[in-house]
Amino acid sequence: MTSVDPPLFYATDEIKSWVLRVLQRFGMFAVDAELLVGRLLEAEVRGRPRQGLRLLQEIVTAFDMGDIDPRARTLKGVDLPAFAVLDGSTGVGQVGASRAMLLAIEKSHTAGIAMVVVRNSQPCGDVRVFAELAAQADCIGFCSTNSGKGSLPGDDGGHWMSTHPQAWALPGSVTHGWVSARELSADDFASTQLGSGGLWHGIVSLALTAGLTGARLPAAKKKASPYGSGAEHCCLALHLDAVKIRDGWETWTSETLPRAAPAWQPVAWSTPPEALALSPETLVDLQDAARQARIPLPEPRR
């Protein structure tokens, strides 16, 4: 099978049921498996396959290696009206980040704005899907994560920062919203000035993740595998009802963002299609997961 092979179509419900069976074969609780599958499918149908179903193989491999605890429980530590700290118990990052954003949304209904951070977690994949959860709930959403050892140089020549992906999402209408995301890259270190935009975005991510959770900075994480180094996440939700700006909001986003901020992309809130077109690369990874779980992959649609 090569990259020029055409995609094959699989019934979405069958793929979802199969992934749930695989995850529960490794011991995941059904409710946690549902959260993980939800985030993987959202990334998949929104055209981000590398952060979608392809991650399943990485996750089950991390189960086998003992880097992720499939039966981890997300525990609540600090719990304030507009802020909370969760302990991910070295569980799947998509589960911890989902619980964090859902709690931030819940708190925003009464506090107006709320932030929830997760410590002792694992990589959460596509940060956009968590910000988009907030936008679907009529909130301005933000998500950032800090995972893996330091890979990018600092001003002293050491490797003290990671990629620190961040995403913002805005509600638009009942059918769609808007999302913008970025990651820190080596290009952001071309200048030695700490005031450069890329460095500031990385430092803010460190403050909101490792800083607020008391976790190690990337420079102190020694394992090359991000699943062995742990991760921290930050989720924020600001509810539109809190600032009473619903009138004209949809017009503002639909007219202003495409012209003034082309980096913001529309994202549809539509339900997953009846069939998914899976690329050859995705199928290779899913077949690997199938072998590890000893559960055959469903047959494609003819």
N, C-alpha and C positions, 0 to 999 in steps of 0.2 A: 504494500500500500504506500503511495507517494502523495506528496502535497498537491499534485495535479489531479488526483482522483476527485470526482464530484462528491458532494456531501450526500449522506443517506438520511432519510427521514424516519424518525421514531415517534411513536405516540407519546405525547407529553405525560399523560397519566401513567403509562407503563414505565417510563424512565424514572418518574418521581417515586413510584412504588418500589422499583428496583433499588434506587439509591437508599431509600429508607430501610429496606431489608439489609443492604450491605452495612449500613451504619449500626443497625441494631445487632447484626451478627458480631460486631466488635464490642458490643455492650452499651451503646448509647441509649439513653432513655428516649422514649418515643417523642416526648414534647421537645427535647433538645434537638433531636434529629429533624423534626419539622422546621425548626428555626433555621438550621443549617441548610437544608434543602431549599427553603424559601429564598435565602440570600444567593445561593448558587444559581438557581433558576432565573432570578431577577437579573443577575449579571449576564447570564447566557442569552436571554431573549432581548437584552438591550445591546447586543453586539459586542460583548466583552468576554469571549470564550475563555481567554487565559485566566480570568478571575472567576469563571463559572464552573461548569462541570469538570473541567480538567483538573481542578484543585482536589477532587475527590481522591485521586491516586496519591497525592502528597499527604493528605490527611490520614488515610488508612495506613500508609507507610509509617507515619509518625506514631500512630497507634501501636503498630508492631514494634517500633523501636523504643517505646515507652516515653517518648517526648510529649505526647498528649494523653491525658487521662480521659478516656471516652465516657466515664461515669462521673466526671467532675460535676460538682454542684456550684452554681454561682451564688456566693454568699454576700450579704449586705453588711458593710462595716459602718462607716459614717453615714448618717441619714438625717439630713436637714431639709427644710421645706423646699429649697431650690438647689440643693447640691447633695450628692451621694458618692460614696466610694464602694465599689464592688470588688470582691476577690474572685477571680476566675478559676482558682484552684487548678491551674495548668490545664484547663479544658480547651475545647475548640474555640478559637477566637471569634468566629462568626456568631457563636452562641452568646459569649460574654458581651460583645459589642451590640448585638440585637437587644439583649436585656437592658443594657445601659441606655440605648436610645429610646426604647419603649418606656422606661422609667422616667427619662428626661421629658418625654412628651406628656406623660401622666402628670408630672409635677408642674409642667408649664401651664396646665389648665387652671391651676390655682395660684401659682406664683408668677405667671406671665412668662418667665424665662427660667430655665433650669439646665444644670450641667451635671453629668454623671461620668466618672472616670472608673476604669477597670485596671486593676493590678493583677500580677501573677497569671496572665493569660497567654495566649498564643496568637500568631498572625491571623488577622481577620479577613484577608483577601481585599476585595474592592471596597474602599471606604465610601464610594459614591452611593452604594445601596443603602447605607445606614443614614446618610444625610437625606436621601430620597424618602426613607421611611417617615422622617419628620415633615417633609414637604407634602406628602400624601395626607398627613394629619393636620394640615393648615398651619404648619410651623415653618419658620426659617430654620434650616438644619445645618449643623456643622459636625464633621467627624475627622479626627486625626488619629494616627497610630504610630507607635515607635516599636520596631521589632528588629531583632538581629544585632550582630556586633557592629561596631563602627566600621564603615567602609569608605567614608569620604574625609578628606584631609581638613584639618583645622588651621588656624593661622600660625600655630607652632610646628606645623609639619606632621602632627600626629593624626590618627584616624579617630575622631571623637564624635562624629555624627553619622546617622544612617540616612535613609531616603526620606523618611517622615512624610508619607503621603497625607494630603489634606483634601477635603471636599466640602463645598457649600452647596446647598440646594434651596430653591425658592418655590413655594407653591405658585401655580399659575391659574389653572382652572380645575374643574372636576375631572378633566380628562388628561391633563398633562402638567408638568412643572418644568423647572430649569435647574441645571446642575453645572458646576465648574470644579475642576480638580487639578492638582499639580503635585509633583514630587521634587524633592531636592536632588540635584544632579551635580556631577563634577564641574559642569560649566559654571555653576553658581559660585565656585571657589576660584574663578579666574582672577577676581579682584581680591586683594588682601584686606579690603575694608569690610569690617563687620557690619556696616550699615547697608550692605547690598541686600536687595529684596529677598533673594533666595536664602541667604543666611538668617535673616530675620524670621522667615517662615519656618526654618528648621529650629531655631531657638524657641520660638513660640510653641511649636509642637513638643519640644523637650520639656518646657515648663508645664504644659497642660497634661502631659502623660507621665514621664518619669518623675518630674518635679512634684506634681500633686499626689502621686501614689507612693513616693518614697522609694522608687525602684532604681536599679542601676542604670547609669548612662550607657549608651552604646559602646563607648571606649572600654567600659568595665566588663562587657559581655564577651566571653572568650570563645564560645563555640561558633563554628562557621555556619552551622544550620540554624536558621531563625527559629525552628521549632525547639532547638535545644537551648536557645538563649532567652526565650520568653518574650512577652510583648505587653504593652500597655495601650489602652485606648481612651479617647476622650470624645464624648458625645454631648452636643448642646442643642436645645430646642427653644425657640422663641415663638410663642403662639400669637397669631395675628389678632385674636380677640383682645390681647393684652394692650395693644397699642391703637386699637380702634381705627384701622386703616383699610377696612375691607372695600369701602367705596372707591372705585377706580383702581384697585390693586391689579386686577386682571388686565385692564387696559395698559397700565404702566409697564407690567412685565412683558406683555406681548409686543408693545411698540418700542420701548426703550432698550431692552436687552439686545435684540438682534442688531440694532444700529450702533449703540454705544459700547457694548461689551460682547463682541463676537465669540469670545472664549466660552461664554455661557451657551450650553446646548440644550435644546428641548428634549424632554424625556416623557414618554407616554406612560400613563397609569393603566394601560389595557391589561386584561388577563392574559396569561400565557396562551399561545396558539395551541390548537389540537395536536399539531405535530411539530417536532423540532428538527431542524436541519443540522446534523452534527458533522463537523469536519473530520477528515481522516486523522488529524492530530488528536482531536478529542476522543475519537474511537480507540486509538492506541492506548491512551491513558485509562479509559474506562475498561478496556479489556484487561489491563494490568490490575485494576482494582477488582475486577471480577475473579481473576485467578487468586488474588490474595484472600478474597472472601469466600471463594468456592461457590459462587452464585452466578450462573450464566447470564450474560447480558441478553435482554429481550431481542427478538428478531426485528429488523427494520420493516417499515411498511413497503408493500409492493405496488 
